Amino acid sequence: MSTRPVNVANAERIVAGIAAVALLASGVRLRHPLRLIVAGCLVYRALSGHCYGYEWLGTGTCKLPPRA
């Protein structure tokens, strides 16, 4: 899905997906645009496995093999 490297562990991706579903449900019901934006970011994070915050900090929770 994304050309960015995966830097989010699988467990964290699952939690992000669950949180996204909850925020989407409450954001649509309450018509709260900020919740929908955050939910969209969490959906991206869950599906792609990439977090721009981790990239910016130079860290991550996914154990990646060393680059050659």
Secondary structure, 3 states (H helix, E strand, C coil): CCCCCCCCCHHHHHHHHHHHHHHHHHHHHHCCHHHHHHHHHHHHHHHHCCCHHHHHHCCCCCCCCCCC
